[in-house]
């Protein structure tokens, strides 16, 4: 668990990535970027806060995407430590919303 946060300056460009997704494809940032902006959230299946808002988040993501805003949810957790956050469980958790998995120890930069 992180104990300190790194300050990020507003308008800092997002880092490029290529990550496997729950739909079986691999996506780069450019693939999910929307014409009007992009939202990237870092979530996990076992978080009680995420569990409380996931239905609303999926509904809001669908509205945003229909309005030209890209949306991606990334889980960076280690499934060995948090089995509920496994890639298979991710596929079932956000039905209708593509989610990405960051694989521990692997670089997914393009």
Residue pairs with C-beta under 8 A, 6 or more apart in sequence:
14 29
14 38
14 40
15 29
15 109
16 28
16 29
16 109
16 110
17 28
17 29
17 108
17 109
17 110
18 26
18 27
18 28
18 108
18 109
18 110
19 26
19 27
19 74
19 100
19 101
19 102
19 108
20 26
20 87
20 100
20 101
20 103
21 27
21 98
21 99
21 100
21 101
22 87
22 90
22 91
22 94
22 98
22 99
22 100
22 101
23 98
27 72
27 98
27 100
28 110
29 38
32 38
32 70
32 71
32 72
32 98
33 70
34 64
34 65
34 68
34 69
34 70
34 71
35 68
36 67
36 68
36 69
37 68
37 69
37 70
38 69
38 70
38 71
38 72
39 61
39 64
39 69
39 70
39 71
39 72
40 71
40 72
40 73
40 74
41 57
41 71
41 72
41 73
41 74
42 73
42 74
42 75
42 76
43 50
43 54
43 57
43 73
43 74
43 75
44 50
44 75
44 76
44 77
44 82
44 84
44 85
45 51
45 75
45 82
45 84
45 85
45 89
45 90
45 93
46 77
46 82
46 84
46 85
50 57
54 93
54 94
57 73
57 94
57 97
58 94
58 95
58 96
58 97
61 71
61 73
61 97
62 96
62 97
64 71
65 71
71 97
72 98
72 99
72 100
73 94
73 97
73 98
73 99
73 100
74 99
74 100
74 101
74 102
75 85
75 90
75 99
75 100
75 101
75 102
76 102
77 85
78 85
78 104
79 85
79 86
79 87
83 89
87 101
90 99
90 101
91 99
93 99
102 108
